Amino acid sequence: MIDRFGLGGVALHRMEQGDRVAELFGVKYPLVQAGMIWCSGWELASAVSNAGGLGIIGAGSMYPEILRAHIRKCKAATHRPFAVNVPMLYPNIEEHMAVIQEEGVPIVFTSAGNPAAWTGRLKAAGITVVHVVSSVKFARKAEDAGVDAVVAEGFEAGGHNGREETTTLVLIPMVRDAVRIPVIAAGGIADGRAMLAAMVLGADGVQIGSRFVCSVESSAHAAFKQRVAEAGEGETLLTLKELAPVRLLRNKFFTDVQQAYASGAKTDDLKALLGRARAKRGMFEGDLEEGELEIGQVSGRINDILPAATIVENILREYREALEQSRSRIWQGQ
């Protein structure tokens, strides 16, 4: 990775670990765009892949034939590798996996379920498999299931999250010490400084979601993108743990959830309040009051909407600058 980033002579062993992820996926940089529900269709995935990272189509919001269409459009828009993310808590998983294999998708990211259920079948079809985890326990289970890498996602991340509330700063070195396979850090990463920090902690690459929500190619509604860009510190909170933990921006729906808790709401009450298609309503249709607005804590640091290629370029430039500044500080300390 040192030569790839133009950092010849840098003697930081951890930085070299990025080659593991780049080589595993066949990409230029160890930078993965998260497969986000309602936000990451073929346009975003192909743009990130064309920029040298790994773009991911988020299948959680798609019917099987819609997924097929996105895969075909992505293949037409890029000749570089891309992936599909399949959250196993959603329906149609059998059909999704069939489409993925029929269309020759090279890489699959699974999440929100047991990796043992699909890893063997996918790998038998020649597909590289990565599983998203939020704890050391599940990282070990994923490795035992035969996955090729894990995404270790900290508590800061947006969307559906782990119940453990372990932050990225704590989670990455713990997972790194627990498994032999490549570790991709996620949660709270939106620029090159955070990427460098994750690599120093032991990650082999990074996965970035919220920053790419605010990209031109993101399939999120323009109103949602703008709301994210305007978000300040402390405007998100992890909630609905009784159903599936999710980090949300504060809005009327969020306030309704908090009032339900204060009134002693049970799981069935929360399910009724959530209803159907609440995330689609917020992120895809732009209802900023009644919709579910899933985004990470790092939204407080995002203030513009840029082309995906520019985002990738900025992150890598910031990475180089942060690394050089870190080297200077170390030498000054000596």
C-alpha positions in Angstrom: 0.0 0.0 0.0 2.9 2.4 0.5 3.8 2.6 -3.2 0.2 2.8 -4.1 -0.3 5.8 -1.9 3.0 7.4 -3.1 4.5 7.1 0.4 7.8 5.5 -0.5 10.1 5.0 2.5 7.5 5.0 5.2 8.5 2.4 7.7 5.1 1.8 9.4 4.4 -1.9 9.2 0.7 -1.5 9.8 0.3 0.7 6.8 1.4 -2.3 4.6 -1.5 -4.3 5.8 -3.8 -2.4 3.5 -2.4 -4.6 0.7 -4.3 -7.6 2.2 -7.7 -5.9 1.5 -6.7 -4.4 -1.9 -5.4 -7.8 -3.1 -8.4 -9.7 -1.7 -10.9 -7.5 -3.6 -8.7 -6.8 -6.6 -8.9 -3.0 -6.1 -6.4 -0.2 -5.9 -7.2 1.1 -2.4 -8.3 -0.6 0.8 -11.4 1.7 0.9 -14.8 0.2 0.9 -18.1 2.1 0.4 -20.7 0.6 2.7 -23.8 -1.1 1.3 -26.5 1.2 2.7 -30.2 0.6 2.5 -31.9 3.1 0.1 -28.6 5.0 -0.4 -26.2 2.7 -2.3 -27.5 1.7 -5.8 -25.5 0.9 -8.9 -24.5 4.6 -9.6 -22.7 5.0 -6.3 -21.2 1.5 -6.3 -19.8 1.9 -9.8 -18.5 5.4 -9.1 -16.5 4.2 -6.1 -15.2 1.2 -7.9 -14.1 3.4 -10.8 -12.3 5.6 -8.3 -10.2 2.7 -7.1 -12.2 1.6 -4.0 -14.7 -1.2 -3.6 -18.3 0.0 -4.3 -21.2 -2.0 -2.8 -24.8 -2.3 -3.9 -27.1 -2.4 -0.8 -29.6 -5.2 -1.5 -31.6 -4.7 1.7 -34.0 -2.3 0.1 -34.4 -4.2 -3.2 -36.7 -6.9 -4.5 -34.7 -9.6 -6.3 -35.4 -8.4 -9.8 -34.5 -4.8 -8.8 -31.2 -6.1 -7.5 -30.6 -7.9 -10.7 -31.2 -4.7 -12.6 -28.7 -2.8 -10.4 -26.1 -5.5 -10.8 -26.4 -5.4 -14.6 -26.2 -1.6 -14.7 -23.2 -1.7 -12.3 -21.4 -4.2 -14.6 -22.1 -1.9 -17.6 -20.8 1.2 -15.7 -17.5 -0.3 -14.4 -15.1 -3.1 -15.3 -13.6 -3.1 -11.8 -14.8 -5.3 -8.9 -17.8 -4.4 -6.9 -19.8 -6.2 -4.2 -23.4 -6.7 -3.0 -24.4 -6.3 0.7 -27.1 -8.7 1.9 -28.5 -8.0 5.4 -29.9 -11.4 6.5 -32.7 -9.9 8.6 -34.6 -8.9 5.4 -36.9 -11.3 3.4 -36.1 -12.7 0.0 -32.6 -13.8 0.9 -32.8 -17.0 -1.1 -33.8 -15.1 -4.2 -31.2 -12.4 -3.6 -28.4 -15.0 -3.3 -29.7 -16.8 -6.4 -29.5 -13.5 -8.4 -26.0 -12.7 -7.1 -24.7 -16.1 -8.2 -26.6 -16.0 -11.6 -25.1 -12.5 -12.3 -21.6 -13.5 -11.3 -21.1 -10.9 -8.5 -17.5 -11.5 -7.3 -17.9 -10.3 -3.7 -20.7 -10.5 -1.1 -20.9 -8.7 2.2 -23.3 -10.3 4.7 -24.7 -8.7 7.8 -27.3 -9.0 10.5 -27.4 -12.8 10.7 -25.4 -16.0 11.0 -22.5 -16.1 8.5 -22.5 -19.9 8.6 -25.9 -19.9 6.8 -24.5 -18.7 3.5 -20.7 -18.5 3.5 -20.0 -22.1 2.4 -22.5 -21.9 -0.5 -21.1 -18.6 -1.7 -17.5 -19.6 -1.5 -18.3 -22.9 -3.3 -19.6 -20.6 -6.1 -16.2 -18.8 -6.2 -17.5 -15.7 -4.3 -15.4 -13.8 -1.8 -17.4 -13.4 1.4 -17.1 -10.7 4.1 -19.3 -10.5 7.2 -20.1 -7.4 9.3 -19.6 -7.8 13.1 -19.8 -5.6 16.1 -17.9 -7.7 18.7 -15.0 -10.1 19.1 -17.3 -13.0 19.7 -19.0 -12.6 16.3 -15.7 -11.9 14.6 -14.5 -15.3 15.7 -17.7 -17.0 14.7 -17.4 -15.4 11.2 -13.8 -16.6 10.9 -14.9 -20.1 12.0 -17.6 -20.0 9.3 -15.0 -19.5 6.7 -15.4 -15.8 5.7 -12.5 -14.2 3.9 -12.6 -11.0 6.0 -14.7 -9.2 8.6 -16.0 -5.6 8.8 -15.6 -4.6 12.5 -18.3 -1.9 12.9 -18.2 0.3 16.0 -21.0 1.9 17.9 -20.6 5.2 16.0 -21.9 3.7 12.8 -25.2 4.6 11.2 -28.1 2.3 10.3 -28.5 -1.0 12.0 -25.8 -1.5 14.7 -24.7 -3.9 17.4 -26.2 -4.0 20.8 -22.8 -4.0 22.6 -22.1 -0.3 22.1 -18.4 -0.9 21.6 -16.7 2.1 19.9 -14.5 1.7 16.9 -11.4 2.8 18.9 -11.9 -0.1 21.2 -13.3 -2.7 18.8 -10.7 -2.6 16.1 -7.6 -3.7 18.1 -9.7 -6.3 20.0 -10.9 -7.9 16.8 -7.4 -7.6 15.2 -5.9 -9.6 18.1 -8.7 -12.2 17.9 -8.7 -13.2 14.2 -6.2 -14.0 11.5 -8.3 -12.9 8.5 -8.3 -9.3 7.2 -10.2 -6.7 9.4 -12.0 -3.8 7.8 -12.8 -1.0 10.2 -16.2 0.8 10.1 -18.0 3.4 12.2 -17.1 7.0 12.5 -14.7 7.1 9.5 -15.3 9.8 7.0 -11.9 11.3 6.2 -8.2 10.4 5.8 -7.3 11.1 9.4 -9.8 8.5 10.6 -8.7 6.1 8.0 -5.1 6.4 9.2 -6.2 6.0 12.8 -8.1 2.8 12.0 -5.0 1.4 10.1 -2.7 2.1 13.0 -5.2 0.4 15.3 -4.7 -2.8 13.2 -7.3 -2.6 10.5 -6.4 -3.7 7.0 -8.8 -1.3 5.3 -11.8 0.8 6.1 -15.5 0.8 5.2 -17.2 4.2 4.9 -20.9 4.8 4.8 -22.2 8.2 6.0 -19.7 10.2 3.9 -21.0 8.5 0.8 -24.6 9.2 1.6 -23.7 12.8 0.9 -22.4 12.0 -2.6 -23.9 13.1 -5.9 -24.3 9.4 -6.9 -26.0 8.3 -3.7 -29.6 7.2 -4.3 -30.7 8.9 -1.1 -33.3 11.7 -1.5 -31.8 15.2 -1.9 -33.6 16.4 1.2 -32.1 13.6 3.3 -28.6 14.4 1.9 -29.0 18.0 2.8 -30.3 17.2 6.3 -27.2 15.0 6.9 -24.9 17.8 5.6 -26.6 20.2 8.0 -26.5 17.8 11.1 -24.5 18.9 14.1 -22.7 17.1 16.9 -24.9 14.9 19.0 -27.9 14.8 16.6 -27.9 11.0 16.3 -28.8 8.3 18.8 -28.9 4.5 18.8 -32.5 3.3 19.6 -35.1 0.5 19.0 -32.8 -2.1 20.5 -35.8 -4.4 21.2 -36.3 -4.7 17.4 -33.0 -4.1 15.7 -30.6 -1.4 17.0 -30.5 1.6 14.7 -28.8 5.0 14.8 -31.1 7.8 13.8 -31.1 11.5 13.3 -33.4 13.4 15.7 -36.8 14.3 14.0 -40.5 13.9 14.8 -40.4 10.1 14.4 -37.4 9.9 16.7 -39.3 12.0 19.3 -42.3 9.7 19.0 -40.0 6.8 19.7 -38.6 8.5 22.8 -42.1 9.3 24.0 -43.2 5.7 23.5 -40.3 4.5 25.7 -41.2 7.1 28.4 -44.8 5.8 28.3 -43.6 2.2 28.9 -44.0 0.9 25.4 -43.5 -2.8 24.8 -41.9 -4.5 21.8 -45.3 -4.8 20.0 -46.0 -1.1 20.6 -42.6 -0.2 19.1 -43.3 -2.5 16.1 -46.6 -0.8 15.5 -45.0 2.7 15.7 -42.2 1.7 13.3 -44.7 0.2 10.9 -43.6 -0.6 7.3 -41.3 1.3 4.9 -40.3 3.9 7.5 -36.7 4.0 6.3 -37.8 4.3 2.7 -40.1 7.1 3.6 -37.2 9.1 5.2 -34.1 8.3 3.3 -35.5 7.6 -0.2 -38.6 9.7 -0.3 -37.3 12.6 1.8 -39.9 12.8 4.5 -37.7 14.4 7.2 -40.4 14.4 9.9 -42.1 11.0 9.8 -39.3 9.0 8.1 -36.5 7.0 9.7 -33.3 8.9 9.1 -30.4 6.4 9.5 -26.9 8.0 9.7 -23.7 7.8 11.7 -22.4 10.0 14.4 -19.8 11.3 12.0 -22.6 13.2 10.2 -21.7 16.1 12.4 -18.4 16.4 10.4 -20.0 16.2 6.9 -21.0 19.5 5.5 -21.2 19.1 1.7 -22.4 16.9 -1.1 -19.6 15.8 -3.5 -19.1 13.4 -6.4 -18.0 10.0 -5.1 -14.7 10.1 -6.9 -13.9 13.4 -5.2 -14.7 11.9 -1.8 -12.3 9.1 -2.5 -9.6 11.5 -3.7 -10.0 13.7 -0.7 -9.8 10.8 1.8 -6.6 9.5 0.2 -5.1 13.0 0.2 -6.0 13.5 3.8 -4.6 10.1 4.6 -1.2 11.1 3.1 -1.2 14.4 4.9 -2.1 12.9 8.3 0.6 10.2 7.9 3.3 12.8 7.1 2.1 15.0 10.0 2.2 11.9 12.3 5.8 11.1 11.2 6.8 14.7 11.9 5.3 14.6 15.4 7.1 11.4 16.2 10.4 12.7 15.1 9.9 15.9 17.0 9.2 13.8 20.1 12.5 12.0 19.7 
